[in-house]
Amino acid sequence: MNNAGIKLLSIQVGLPKTLGTSDASDTMDQEWTTGFFKESVSGPVWAGITNLAGDGQADLRVHGGLDKAINAYPFEHYAFWLVDLDYKELPNGAFGENFTVAGLLETEICIGDIFEVGGALVQISQPRQPCWKLARRWRVQDLVARVVRTGKTGWYFRVLREGNVQAGAALVLVERPYPEWTVAIANNIMLHRKENYVAAHALAECPALSGSWKATLSRTTTSTEIAADTSARHFQ
């Protein structure tokens, strides 16, 4: 990969807050707690093992942590979403990302890729799987499905070496241990894991893949194999 043009355009952080009203009739207006609303920050930001300084997640069962310390999203996708959603503007961080990056796409980067950015060393751990809060944020009921269908998901970084990061910094690829597993391929396998459990099993064996994705792919593989074995024995 040519590192030229690969850049951290902006950094967004935000703490969870509660919005809406508990007695609202429209589900889009009901009370919810979210860390989705991120604001751009300037100057050095500490990239810690579990998150960026000043950032937080509402549901720690599925967000944040060692494998999901930093959420990244390509700036290049925004042009598509402006047309698709018929919006005049979308600010960086509109998809809940911490890092808005330029020069990196899901089809070009791989699980396990290690980048140096500022004083930190980060590694791609898994594609981002958007939750219902993305749709709620923009009041577009099927937005999650659209993101998954297009493959414009973004991804997560784990932090291998803590350090300060700052908007405008270059992202320099220092190692690519698993070039066969692009983020796009991983997305496709997860989406079609029930039809292609062989590929799901292979991806689950990737050492750099996040624990949650390994578990999901492994469960799918096991349940599919058990079903196939049961069916085969039934017809013996």
FIKOLZA-1660 file (N, C-alpha, C; in steps of 0.1 Angstrom, whole numbers, plus 5000, padded with zeros to 4 digits):
% residues 236
   i   px   py   pz ch aa at
   1 5008 4988 5000  A  M  N
   1 5000 5000 5000  A  M CA
   1 5009 5013 5000  A  M  C
   2 5005 5022 4991  A  N  N
   2 5012 5035 4991  A  N CA
   2 5006 5044 5002  A  N  C
   3 5015 5048 5012  A  N  N
   3 5010 5055 5023  A  N CA
   3 5007 5070 5020  A  N  C
   4 5010 5074 5008  A  A  N
   4 5007 5088 5004  A  A CA
   4 4992 5091 5004  A  A  C
   5 4989 5102 5010  A  G  N
   5 4975 5106 5010  A  G CA
   5 4966 5099 5021  A  G  C
   6 4972 5090 5029  A  I  N
   6 4965 5084 5040  A  I CA
   6 4966 5093 5052  A  I  C
   7 4954 5098 5057  A  K  N
   7 4955 5108 5066  A  K CA
   7 4943 5107 5076  A  K  C
   8 4946 5111 5088  A  L  N
   8 4935 5113 5099  A  L CA
   8 4930 5127 5097  A  L  C
   9 4918 5128 5091  A  L  N
   9 4912 5141 5088  A  L CA
   9 4907 5148 5101  A  L  C
  10 4900 5140 5109  A  S  N
  10 4894 5146 5121  A  S CA
  10 4893 5136 5132  A  S  C
  11 4892 5140 5144  A  I  N
  11 4890 5132 5156  A  I CA
  11 4877 5136 5163  A  I  C
  12 4868 5127 5166  A  Q  N
  12 4856 5130 5173  A  Q CA
  12 4854 5122 5186  A  Q  C
  13 4850 5128 5196  A  V  N
  13 4848 5121 5209  A  V CA
  13 4835 5126 5215  A  V  C
  14 4829 5119 5224  A  G  N
  14 4817 5123 5231  A  G CA
  14 4813 5113 5242  A  G  C
  15 4807 5117 5252  A  L  N
  15 4803 5109 5263  A  L CA
  15 4788 5106 5262  A  L  C
  16 4783 5095 5267  A  P  N
  16 4769 5091 5266  A  P CA
  16 4760 5101 5272  A  P  C
  17 4748 5103 5266  A  K  N
  17 4738 5112 5272  A  K CA
  17 4724 5106 5268  A  K  C
  18 4715 5110 5276  A  T  N
  18 4701 5105 5275  A  T CA
  18 4692 5115 5268  A  T  C
  19 4685 5110 5257  A  L  N
  19 4677 5119 5249  A  L CA
  19 4663 5114 5248  A  L  C
  20 4654 5121 5243  A  G  N
  20 4640 5117 5241  A  G CA
  20 4632 5117 5253  A  G  C
  21 4619 5112 5252  A  T  N
  21 4610 5112 5263  A  T CA
  21 4604 5098 5264  A  T  C
  22 4603 5093 5277  A  S  N
  22 4598 5079 5279  A  S CA
  22 4584 5076 5274  A  S  C
  23 4576 5086 5274  A  D  N
  23 4562 5084 5270  A  D CA
  23 4559 5088 5255  A  D  C
  24 4569 5090 5247  A  A  N
  24 4567 5093 5233  A  A CA
  24 4560 5082 5226  A  A  C
  25 4551 5085 5217  A  S  N
  25 4544 5074 5209  A  S CA
  25 4553 5070 5197  A  S  C
  26 4561 5078 5192  A  D  N
  26 4569 5075 5181  A  D CA
  26 4582 5069 5187  A  D  C
  27 4586 5057 5182  A  T  N
  27 4598 5051 5187  A  T CA
  27 4611 5059 5185  A  T  C
  28 4610 5067 5175  A  M  N
  28 4622 5076 5172  A  M CA
  28 4623 5087 5183  A  M  C
  29 4613 5090 5190  A  D  N
  29 4613 5100 5200  A  D CA
  29 4614 5095 5214  A  D  C
  30 4614 5082 5216  A  Q  N
  30 4614 5076 5229  A  Q CA
  30 4628 5078 5236  A  Q  C
  31 4628 5076 5249  A  E  N
  31 4641 5079 5256  A  E CA
  31 4651 5068 5252  A  E  C
  32 4663 5073 5251  A  W  N
  32 4674 5064 5248  A  W CA
  32 4687 5070 5253  A  W  C
  33 4697 5062 5256  A  T  N
  33 4710 5066 5261  A  T CA
  33 4720 5062 5250  A  T  C
  34 4728 5072 5246  A  T  N
  34 4738 5069 5235  A  T CA
  34 4751 5077 5237  A  T  C
  35 4761 5071 5232  A  G  N
  35 4774 5078 5231  A  G CA
  35 4777 5082 5216  A  G  C
  36 4766 5081 5208  A  F  N
  36 4768 5082 5193  A  F CA
  36 4772 5096 5189  A  F  C
  37 4767 5106 5197  A  F  N
  37 4770 5120 5192  A  F CA
  37 4784 5124 5196  A  F  C
  38 4792 5125 5186  A  K  N
  38 4806 5129 5187  A  K CA
  38 4809 5143 5182  A  K  C
  39 4818 5150 5189  A  E  N
  39 4822 5163 5185  A  E CA
  39 4836 5163 5181  A  E  C
  40 4840 5170 5170  A  S  N
  40 4854 5171 5166  A  S CA
  40 4862 5179 5176  A  S  C
  41 4874 5174 5178  A  V  N
  41 4883 5180 5188  A  V CA
  41 4896 5183 5181  A  V  C
  42 4903 5194 5185  A  S  N
  42 4916 5197 5180  A  S CA
  42 4927 5195 5190  A  S  C
  43 4939 5195 5186  A  G  N
  43 4950 5193 5195  A  G CA
  43 4952 5178 5198  A  G  C
  44 4962 5175 5206  A  P  N
  44 4965 5161 5209  A  P CA
  44 4954 5155 5217  A  P  C
  45 4951 5142 5213  A  V  N
  45 4941 5134 5221  A  V CA
  45 4948 5121 5224  A  V  C
  46 4947 5117 5237  A  W  N
  46 4953 5105 5241  A  W CA
  46 4945 5093 5237  A  W  C
  47 4952 5084 5229  A  A  N
  47 4946 5071 5225  A  A CA
  47 4950 5060 5235  A  A  C
  48 4941 5057 5243  A  G  N
  48 4943 5047 5254  A  G CA
  48 4940 5033 5249  A  G  C
  49 4942 5023 5257  A  I  N
  49 4940 5009 5253  A  I CA
  49 4925 5006 5251  A  I  C
  50 4916 5013 5258  A  T  N
  50 4902 5010 5256  A  T CA
  50 4894 5021 5249  A  T  C
  51 4899 5033 5248  A  N  N
  51 4892 5044 5241  A  N CA
  51 4901 5056 5240  A  N  C
  52 4895 5066 5234  A  L  N
  52 4902 5079 5233  A  L CA
  52 4898 5087 5245  A  L  C
  53 4907 5096 5250  A  A  N
  53 4904 5105 5261  A  A CA
  53 4892 5113 5257  A  A  C
  54 4882 5114 5267  A  G  N
  54 4870 5122 5264  A  G CA
  54 4859 5114 5257  A  G  C
  55 4861 5102 5254  A  D  N
  55 4851 5094 5247  A  D CA
  55 4845 5083 5256  A  D  C
  56 4833 5080 5253  A  G  N
  56 4827 5069 5261  A  G CA
  56 4816 5063 5253  A  G  C
  57 4811 5051 5258  A  Q  N
  57 4801 5043 5251  A  Q CA
  57 4790 5040 5261  A  Q  C
  58 4777 5040 5256  A  A  N
  58 4766 5038 5265  A  A CA
  58 4764 5023 5268  A  A  C
  59 4767 5014 5259  A  D  N
  59 4765 5000 5261  A  D CA
  59 4778 4993 5259  A  D  C
  60 4785 4990 5271  A  L  N
  60 4798 4985 5270  A  L CA
  60 4798 4970 5267  A  L  C
  61 4787 4964 5266  A  R  N
  61 4786 4950 5262  A  R CA
  61 4790 4948 5247  A  R  C
  62 4787 4958 5239  A  V  N
  62 4789 4957 5225  A  V CA
  62 4798 4968 5219  A  V  C
  63 4801 4978 5227  A  H  N
  63 4809 4989 5222  A  H CA
  63 4821 4991 5231  A  H  C
  64 4832 4997 5225  A  G  N
  64 4843 5000 5233  A  G CA
  64 4851 4987 5237  A  G  C
  65 4861 4989 5245  A  G  N
  65 4869 4978 5250  A  G CA
  65 4882 4976 5242  A  G  C
  66 4889 4966 5245  A  L  N
  66 4902 4964 5239  A  L CA
  66 4902 4962 5224  A  L  C
  67 4892 4955 5218  A  D  N
  67 4891 4953 5204  A  D CA
  67 4884 4964 5197  A  D  C
  68 4877 4973 5204  A  K  N
  68 4870 4984 5197  A  K CA
  68 4873 4997 5204  A  K  C
  69 4886 5000 5205  A  A  N
  69 4890 5012 5212  A  A CA
  69 4887 5024 5203  A  A  C
  70 4888 5023 5190  A  I  N
  70 4886 5035 5181  A  I CA
  70 4878 5030 5169  A  I  C
  71 4868 5038 5166  A  N  N
  71 4859 5035 5155  A  N CA
  71 4864 5044 5144  A  N  C
  72 4866 5039 5132  A  A  N
  72 4871 5046 5121  A  A CA
  72 4862 5045 5109  A  A  C
  73 4861 5056 5101  A  Y  N
  73 4852 5057 5090  A  Y CA
  73 4858 5065 5078  A  Y  C
  74 4858 5060 5066  A  P  N
  74 4864 5067 5055  A  P CA
  74 4856 5079 5051  A  P  C
  75 4863 5090 5049  A  F  N
  75 4856 5103 5045  A  F CA
  75 4850 5101 5031  A  F  C
  76 4857 5093 5023  A  E  N
  76 4852 5091 5009  A  E CA
  76 4838 5086 5008  A  E  C
  77 4833 5079 5018  A  H  N
  77 4819 5074 5018  A  H CA
  77 4808 5086 5019  A  H  C
  78 4813 5097 5025  A  Y  N
  78 4803 5107 5027  A  Y CA
  78 4796 5112 5015  A  Y  C
  79 4803 5113 5004  A  A  N
  79 4797 5117 4991  A  A CA
  79 4786 5108 4987  A  A  C
  80 4788 5095 4989  A  F  N
  80 4777 5086 4986  A  F CA
  80 4765 5088 4995  A  F  C
  81 4767 5090 5008  A  W  N
  81 4756 5091 5017  A  W CA
  81 4748 5104 5015  A  W  C
  82 4755 5114 5011  A  L  N
  82 4748 5127 5009  A  L CA
  82 4738 5125 4998  A  L  C
  83 4741 5118 4988  A  V  N
  83 4732 5115 4977  A  V CA
  83 4721 5105 4981  A  V  C
  84 4726 5094 4987  A  D  N
  84 4716 5083 4991  A  D CA
  84 4706 5088 5001  A  D  C
  85 4710 5096 5010  A  L  N
  85 4701 5101 5021  A  L CA
  85 4694 5114 5017  A  L  C
  86 4699 5120 5006  A  D  N
  86 4694 5133 5001  A  D CA
  86 4696 5144 5012  A  D  C
  87 4708 5144 5017  A  Y  N
  87 4712 5154 5027  A  Y CA
  87 4721 5164 5020  A  Y  C
  88 4720 5177 5025  A  K  N
  88 4729 5187 5020  A  K CA
  88 4743 5186 5026  A  K  C
  89 4743 5182 5039  A  E  N
  89 4756 5181 5045  A  E CA
  89 4756 5170 5056  A  E  C
  90 4767 5164 5059  A  L  N
  90 4769 5155 5070  A  L CA
  90 4783 5158 5076  A  L  C
  91 4783 5161 5089  A  P  N
  91 4796 5164 5095  A  P CA
  91 4804 5152 5097  A  P  C
  92 4818 5154 5097  A  N  N
  92 4826 5142 5102  A  N CA
  92 4821 5138 5115  A  N  C
  93 4821 5125 5117  A  G  N
  93 4815 5119 5129  A  G CA
  93 4800 5116 5128  A  G  C
  94 4794 5118 5117  A  A  N
  94 4780 5115 5115  A  A CA
  94 4777 5101 5116  A  A  C
  95 4787 5092 5114  A  F  N
  95 4784 5078 5116  A  F CA
  95 4790 5072 5129  A  F  C
  96 4792 5082 5138  A  G  N
  96 4796 5078 5152  A  G CA
  96 4810 5075 5153  A  G  C
  97 4818 5078 5142  A  E  N
  97 4832 5074 5143  A  E CA
  97 4841 5084 5151  A  E  C
  98 4852 5078 5156  A  N  N
  98 4862 5086 5163  A  N CA
  98 4872 5092 5153  A  N  C
  99 4876 5084 5144  A  F  N
  99 4885 5088 5133  A  F CA
  99 4878 5089 5120  A  F  C
 100 4878 5101 5114  A  T  N
 100 4874 5102 5100  A  T CA
 100 4887 5102 5092  A  T  C
 101 4889 5092 5083  A  V  N
 101 4901 5090 5076  A  V CA
 101 4900 5092 5061  A  V  C
 102 4911 5095 5055  A  A  N
 102 4911 5097 5040  A  A CA
 102 4922 5087 5035  A  A  C
 103 4919 5081 5023  A  G  N
 103 4929 5072 5017  A  G CA
 103 4928 5058 5021  A  G  C
 104 4918 5054 5029  A  L  N
 104 4917 5040 5033  A  L CA
 104 4902 5036 5031  A  L  C
 105 4901 5024 5024  A  L  N
 105 4888 5019 5021  A  L CA
 105 4887 5004 5025  A  L  C
 106 4875 4999 5028  A  E  N
 106 4874 4986 5032  A  E CA
 106 4879 4975 5023  A  E  C
 107 4879 4979 5010  A  T  N
 107 4884 4969 5000  A  T CA
 107 4899 4969 4999  A  T  C
 108 4906 4978 5006  A  E  N
 108 4920 4979 5004  A  E CA
 108 4928 4976 5017  A  E  C
 109 4921 4976 5029  A  I  N
 109 4928 4974 5041  A  I CA
 109 4924 4960 5047  A  I  C
 110 4932 4955 5056  A  C  N
 110 4930 4941 5061  A  C CA
 110 4929 4940 5076  A  C  C
 111 4922 4930 5080  A  I  N
 111 4923 4926 5094  A  I CA
 111 4937 4924 5098  A  I  C
 112 4941 4930 5109  A  G  N
 112 4955 4928 5114  A  G CA
 112 4964 4939 5109  A  G  C
 113 4960 4948 5100  A  D  N
 113 4969 4959 5095  A  D CA
 113 4973 4967 5107  A  D  C
 114 4986 4971 5108  A  I  N
 114 4991 4979 5119  A  I CA
 114 4995 4992 5113  A  I  C
 115 4990 5003 5119  A  F  N
 115 4993 5017 5115  A  F CA
 115 4999 5025 5126  A  F  C
 116 5009 5033 5123  A  E  N
 116 5014 5043 5132  A  E CA
 116 5007 5056 5129  A  E  C
 117 5001 5062 5140  A  V  N
 117 4994 5075 5138  A  V CA
 117 4998 5083 5150  A  V  C
 118 5005 5094 5148  A  G  N
 118 5011 5102 5159  A  G CA
 118 5020 5093 5168  A  G  C
 119 5017 5094 5181  A  G  N
 119 5025 5085 5190  A  G CA
 119 5019 5072 5193  A  G  C
 120 5008 5068 5186  A  A  N
 120 5001 5056 5189  A  A CA
 120 5004 5046 5178  A  A  C
 121 5002 5033 5181  A  L  N
 121 5002 5022 5172  A  L CA
 121 4989 5015 5173  A  L  C
 122 4982 5014 5161  A  V  N
 122 4968 5008 5161  A  V CA
 122 4967 4997 5151  A  V  C
 123 4958 4988 5154  A  Q  N
 123 4956 4976 5145  A  Q CA
 123 4942 4974 5142  A  Q  C
 124 4938 4971 5130  A  I  N
 124 4925 4968 5126  A  I CA
 124 4920 4955 5132  A  I  C
 125 4909 4955 5139  A  S  N
 125 4905 4943 5146  A  S CA
 125 4893 4936 5140  A  S  C
 126 4884 4945 5134  A  Q  N
 126 4872 4939 5128  A  Q CA
 126 4865 4950 5120  A  Q  C
 127 4856 4947 5111  A  P  N
 127 4847 4957 5105  A  P CA
 127 4837 4962 5116  A  P  C
 128 4832 4974 5113  A  R  N
 128 4822 4980 5122  A  R CA
 128 4809 4974 5118  A  R  C
 129 4801 4969 5128  A  Q  N
 129 4787 4965 5126  A  Q CA
 129 4778 4975 5132  A  Q  C
 130 4772 4984 5124  A  P  N
 130 4764 4994 5130  A  P CA
 130 4752 4989 5137  A  P  C
 131 4749 4995 5148  A  C  N
 131 4737 4991 5156  A  C CA
 131 4725 5001 5153  A  C  C
 132 4714 4998 5159  A  W  N
 132 4702 5005 5157  A  W CA
 132 4703 5020 5160  A  W  C
 133 4713 5024 5168  A  K  N
 133 4714 5038 5171  A  K CA
 133 4718 5047 5160  A  K  C
 134 4724 5041 5150  A  L  N
 134 4728 5049 5138  A  L CA
 134 4715 5053 5131  A  L  C
 135 4705 5044 5129  A  A  N
 135 4692 5047 5123  A  A CA
 135 4685 5057 5132  A  A  C
 136 4685 5056 5145  A  R  N
 136 4679 5065 5154  A  R CA
 136 4685 5079 5153  A  R  C
 137 4698 5080 5152  A  R  N
 137 4704 5093 5151  A  R CA
 137 4699 5101 5139  A  R  C
 138 4698 5094 5128  A  W  N
 138 4694 5102 5116  A  W CA
 138 4680 5100 5112  A  W  C
 139 4672 5092 5120  A  R  N
 139 4658 5090 5118  A  R CA
 139 4655 5084 5105  A  R  C
 140 4663 5074 5101  A  V  N
 140 4662 5067 5089  A  V CA
 140 4661 5052 5092  A  V  C
 141 4649 5047 5092  A  Q  N
 141 4646 5034 5097  A  Q CA
 141 4655 5023 5092  A  Q  C
 142 4658 5023 5079  A  D  N
 142 4666 5012 5073  A  D CA
 142 4681 5016 5071  A  D  C
 143 4686 5026 5078  A  L  N
 143 4699 5030 5075  A  L CA
 143 4710 5019 5079  A  L  C
 144 4708 5012 5089  A  V  N
 144 4717 5001 5093  A  V CA
 144 4718 4991 5081  A  V  C
 145 4706 4987 5076  A  A  N
 145 4706 4977 5065  A  A CA
 145 4713 4983 5053  A  A  C
 146 4711 4996 5050  A  R  N
 146 4718 5002 5039  A  R CA
 146 4733 5002 5040  A  R  C
 147 4738 5005 5052  A  V  N
 147 4752 5005 5055  A  V CA
 147 4758 4991 5053  A  V  C
 148 4751 4981 5058  A  V  N
 148 4756 4967 5057  A  V CA
 148 4756 4963 5042  A  V  C
 149 4745 4966 5036  A  R  N
 149 4743 4962 5022  A  R CA
 149 4754 4968 5013  A  R  C
 150 4758 4980 5015  A  T  N
 150 4768 4987 5007  A  T CA
 150 4782 4983 5010  A  T  C
 151 4784 4978 5023  A  G  N
 151 4797 4975 5027  A  G CA
 151 4805 4987 5032  A  G  C
 152 4798 4998 5033  A  K  N
 152 4805 5011 5037  A  K CA
 152 4804 5012 5052  A  K  C
 153 4810 5003 5059  A  T  N
 153 4808 5001 5073  A  T CA
 153 4818 5008 5082  A  T  C
 154 4830 5010 5077  A  G  N
 154 4841 5014 5086  A  G CA
 154 4847 5002 5093  A  G  C
 155 4855 5005 5103  A  W  N
 155 4861 4994 5111  A  W CA
 155 4866 4999 5125  A  W  C
 156 4871 4989 5132  A  Y  N
 156 4876 4993 5146  A  Y CA
 156 4891 4991 5146  A  Y  C
 157 4897 4999 5154  A  F  N
 157 4911 4998 5157  A  F CA
 157 4913 4993 5172  A  F  C
 158 4922 4984 5175  A  R  N
 158 4927 4982 5188  A  R CA
 158 4939 4990 5190  A  R  C
 159 4943 4994 5202  A  V  N
 159 4955 5002 5204  A  V CA
 159 4966 4993 5209  A  V  C
 160 4976 4992 5202  A  L  N
 160 4988 4984 5206  A  L CA
 160 4998 4991 5214  A  L  C
 161 4999 5004 5211  A  R  N
 161 5008 5013 5218  A  R CA
 161 5000 5026 5221  A  R  C
 162 4998 5029 5233  A  E  N
 162 4992 5042 5237  A  E CA
 162 5000 5054 5233  A  E  C
 163 4993 5065 5230  A  G  N
 163 5000 5077 5226  A  G CA
 163 4991 5088 5222  A  G  C
 164 4996 5100 5220  A  N  N
 164 4988 5111 5215  A  N CA
 164 4986 5110 5200  A  N  C
 165 4974 5113 5196  A  V  N
 165 4971 5114 5182  A  V CA
 165 4965 5128 5179  A  V  C
 166 4965 5132 5167  A  Q  N
 166 4960 5146 5164  A  Q CA
 166 4955 5146 5150  A  Q  C
 167 4944 5154 5147  A  A  N
 167 4939 5155 5134  A  A CA
 167 4949 5161 5125  A  A  C
 168 4950 5156 5113  A  G  N
 168 4960 5160 5103  A  G CA
 168 4972 5150 5102  A  G  C
 169 4973 5141 5112  A  A  N
 169 4984 5132 5112  A  A CA
 169 4983 5121 5101  A  A  C
 170 4994 5117 5096  A  A  N
 170 4994 5106 5086  A  A CA
 170 4992 5093 5093  A  A  C
 171 4986 5084 5086  A  L  N
 171 4985 5070 5091  A  L CA
 171 4994 5062 5082  A  L  C
 172 5004 5056 5088  A  V  N
 172 5015 5049 5081  A  V CA
 172 5014 5034 5084  A  V  C
 173 5012 5027 5073  A  L  N
 173 5011 5012 5074  A  L CA
 173 5025 5007 5077  A  L  C
 174 5026 4999 5089  A  V  N
 174 5039 4994 5092  A  V CA
 174 5039 4979 5091  A  V  C
 175 5028 4972 5091  A  E  N
 175 5027 4958 5090  A  E CA
 175 5014 4953 5084  A  E  C
 176 5014 4943 5076  A  R  N
 176 5002 4937 5070  A  R CA
 176 5004 4922 5071  A  R  C
 177 5000 4916 5083  A  P  N
 177 5003 4901 5085  A  P CA
 177 4992 4892 5078  A  P  C
 178 4980 4898 5074  A  Y  N
 178 4970 4889 5069  A  Y CA
 178 4964 4896 5056  A  Y  C
 179 4971 4896 5046  A  P  N
 179 4966 4903 5034  A  P CA
 179 4954 4897 5027  A  P  C
 180 4951 4884 5031  A  E  N
 180 4940 4877 5025  A  E CA
 180 4927 4882 5030  A  E  C
 181 4927 4888 5042  A  W  N
 181 4914 4892 5049  A  W CA
 181 4912 4907 5048  A  W  C
 182 4908 4912 5037  A  T  N
 182 4904 4926 5037  A  T CA
 182 4891 4928 5045  A  T  C
 183 4889 4940 5049  A  V  N
 183 4877 4943 5057  A  V CA
 183 4865 4940 5049  A  V  C
 184 4865 4943 5036  A  A  N
 184 4854 4940 5027  A  A CA
 184 4851 4925 5027  A  A  C
 185 4861 4917 5026  A  I  N
 185 4859 4902 5025  A  I CA
 185 4853 4898 5039  A  I  C
 186 4858 4903 5050  A  A  N
 186 4853 4899 5063  A  A CA
 186 4839 4903 5064  A  A  C
 187 4835 4915 5059  A  N  N
 187 4821 4919 5060  A  N CA
 187 4812 4909 5052  A  N  C
 188 4817 4905 5040  A  N  N
 188 4809 4897 5032  A  N CA
 188 4807 4883 5038  A  N  C
 189 4818 4878 5044  A  I  N
 189 4817 4865 5051  A  I CA
 189 4807 4865 5063  A  I  C
 190 4808 4876 5071  A  M  N
 190 4799 4877 5082  A  M CA
 190 4784 4877 5077  A  M  C
 191 4782 4885 5067  A  L  N
 191 4769 4886 5061  A  L CA
 191 4763 4873 5056  A  L  C
 192 4772 4865 5050  A  H  N
 192 4767 4852 5044  A  H CA
 192 4773 4840 5051  A  H  C
 193 4776 4841 5064  A  R  N
 193 4782 4830 5071  A  R CA
 193 4774 4817 5071  A  R  C
 194 4761 4818 5071  A  K  N
 194 4753 4806 5071  A  K CA
 194 4754 4798 5058  A  K  C
 195 4756 4805 5047  A  E  N
 195 4758 4799 5034  A  E CA
 195 4772 4794 5032  A  E  C
 196 4781 4801 5038  A  N  N
 196 4795 4797 5035  A  N CA
 196 4803 4795 5049  A  N  C
 197 4799 4785 5056  A  Y  N
 197 4805 4782 5069  A  Y CA
 197 4820 4779 5068  A  Y  C
 198 4825 4774 5056  A  V  N
 198 4839 4771 5055  A  V CA
 198 4847 4784 5055  A  V  C
 199 4843 4794 5048  A  A  N
 199 4849 4807 5049  A  A CA
 199 4848 4813 5063  A  A  C
 200 4837 4811 5069  A  A  N
 200 4835 4816 5083  A  A CA
 200 4845 4810 5092  A  A  C
 201 4847 4797 5091  A  H  N
 201 4856 4790 5100  A  H CA
 201 4870 4795 5097  A  H  C
 202 4874 4797 5085  A  A  N
 202 4887 4802 5081  A  A CA
 202 4890 4816 5087  A  A  C
 203 4880 4824 5085  A  L  N
 203 4882 4838 5091  A  L CA
 203 4883 4838 5106  A  L  C
 204 4875 4829 5112  A  A  N
 204 4875 4828 5127  A  A CA
 204 4889 4824 5132  A  A  C
 205 4897 4818 5124  A  E  N
 205 4911 4814 5127  A  E CA
 205 4921 4825 5126  A  E  C
 206 4917 4837 5121  A  C  N
 206 4927 4848 5119  A  C CA
 206 4930 4853 5133  A  C  C
 207 4943 4852 5137  A  P  N
 207 4947 4856 5150  A  P CA
 207 4944 4871 5154  A  P  C
 208 4943 4880 5144  A  A  N
 208 4941 4894 5147  A  A CA
 208 4927 4898 5148  A  A  C
 209 4918 4889 5144  A  L  N
 209 4903 4892 5144  A  L CA
 209 4899 4893 5159  A  L  C
 210 4889 4903 5161  A  S  N
 210 4884 4905 5174  A  S CA
 210 4878 4893 5180  A  S  C
 211 4877 4892 5193  A  G  N
 211 4872 4881 5200  A  G CA
 211 4857 4879 5198  A  G  C
 212 4849 4890 5197  A  S  N
 212 4835 4889 5194  A  S CA
 212 4832 4883 5180  A  S  C
 213 4840 4887 5170  A  W  N
 213 4838 4882 5157  A  W CA
 213 4842 4867 5156  A  W  C
 214 4852 4864 5163  A  K  N
 214 4857 4850 5163  A  K CA
 214 4846 4841 5170  A  K  C
 215 4840 4846 5180  A  A  N
 215 4829 4838 5187  A  A CA
 215 4817 4837 5178  A  A  C
 216 4813 4847 5172  A  T  N
 216 4801 4847 5163  A  T CA
 216 4803 4837 5152  A  T  C
 217 4815 4838 5145  A  L  N
 217 4818 4830 5134  A  L CA
 217 4819 4815 5138  A  L  C
 218 4825 4813 5150  A  S  N
 218 4827 4799 5155  A  S CA
 218 4813 4793 5158  A  S  C
 219 4804 4801 5164  A  R  N
 219 4791 4795 5168  A  R CA
 219 4783 4792 5155  A  R  C
 220 4784 4801 5145  A  T  N
 220 4777 4798 5132  A  T CA
 220 4783 4785 5126  A  T  C
 221 4796 4784 5126  A  T  N
 221 4802 4772 5120  A  T CA
 221 4798 4760 5127  A  T  C
 222 4798 4760 5140  A  T  N
 222 4795 4748 5148  A  T CA
 222 4780 4744 5146  A  T  C
 223 4771 4754 5147  A  S  N
 223 4757 4751 5145  A  S CA
 223 4754 4746 5131  A  S  C
 224 4761 4751 5121  A  T  N
 224 4758 4747 5107  A  T CA
 224 4764 4733 5105  A  T  C
 225 4775 4730 5111  A  E  N
 225 4781 4716 5109  A  E CA
 225 4772 4706 5117  A  E  C
 226 4767 4710 5128  A  I  N
 226 4759 4700 5136  A  I CA
 226 4746 4697 5128  A  I  C
 227 4740 4708 5122  A  A  N
 227 4728 4706 5114  A  A CA
 227 4731 4697 5102  A  A  C
 228 4742 4699 5095  A  A  N
 228 4746 4691 5084  A  A CA
 228 4748 4677 5088  A  A  C
 229 4755 4675 5099  A  D  N
 229 4758 4661 5104  A  D CA
 229 4745 4654 5107  A  D  C
 230 4736 4661 5114  A  T  N
 230 4723 4655 5118  A  T CA
 230 4715 4651 5105  A  T  C
 231 4715 4660 5095  A  S  N
 231 4708 4657 5083  A  S CA
 231 4714 4645 5076  A  S  C
 232 4727 4644 5076  A  A  N
 232 4734 4633 5069  A  A CA
 232 4731 4620 5076  A  A  C
 233 4731 4620 5089  A  R  N
 233 4728 4607 5096  A  R CA
 233 4714 4603 5095  A  R  C
 234 4705 4613 5093  A  H  N
 234 4690 4610 5091  A  H CA
 234 4688 4602 5078  A  H  C
 235 4696 4605 5068  A  F  N
 235 4694 4598 5055  A  F CA
 235 4703 4586 5053  A  F  C
 236 4711 4582 5063  A  Q  N
 236 4720 4571 5062  A  Q CA
 236 4712 4558 5063  A  Q  C
% end
